[in-house]
Amino acid sequence: MIYKVLYQKDQIVNPRRETTQTLYVEADNLVAARTMVEDNTPYNIELIQELTGNSLAYEKQSPDFKLTTFDSDKD
């Protein structure tokens, strides 16, 4: 499944809508998607949304749509 992750780059500064960023990950479930991002980034996750059907098709039309992958060898 593809998940859209809305996040702030910094966990210390108060979140602002204007600085919210997005990444897309492929994971088995929402918990796995959250764990993947938390283990590999310092980001402050705001929301994780599963993308299916029309929502996924719409997001894929964006020039910014790119699946983020993380090094699976990291311990």
N, C-alpha and C positions, 0 to 999 in steps of 0.2 A: 504494500500500500504506500501511497505517496502522502506525505504530511507537509503542511505549510507551517513553518515556525516563525512567529513574530517575536522579536527580541530587541533588547537594548544592548549595545556593545559593552556597557560599563555597569557593574552591579552597585557601585558606590553612589553615582549621580542619580537623582530622582528621575524616573521615566517621564518622557514627554512624547506625545503623539508624533511630533515633528521629527524625532530622532529614531522612531521605530523602524527596524529593518526586517527583511524577510529572507529566509532560506528554505529550501525544499530538501527533504530527505526521504529515502525509501527505507521502511522498517516493517516488521511483522505486526506491530501494534503501537498504540500511543505511548505506552510505558517504555517500550524499546526506543522509540524516537526521542523521547525526553532524555533517557539515559545516555543515548548516543551523543546528543548535543551537550549535555551537562559534563560528560566525561572528556570531551574533546575541545571545549571552548570555555572562555570565562564569561559568556553571555548571560544576561538576565532574561530568562524566558518569560514572555508575557502570555502567550497563547499558542497552543498547538492544535491545528485543525486538519482532520482527515479530508483529503480531496478525492472525490469520486465523480463519475459521470460528467455532467455539464460543468461542474465547478472545476474539475481537473482539465477539461478541454479548454475552458476559458483561460485558466492560468497558463497553459501551454502556449497560448497565443502571444503571451507577453515576451518581449525580447529579453527580459531579465530572468526568465524561467530557466533554471539550471539545477540539476540535482547535485547536492553537496555530498561528497563522500569523505569518510574519515579513514585514516590508516587503521586497519583492523589488528595490526601487530602491537599496538600500544598496550602496555600492561598497567 
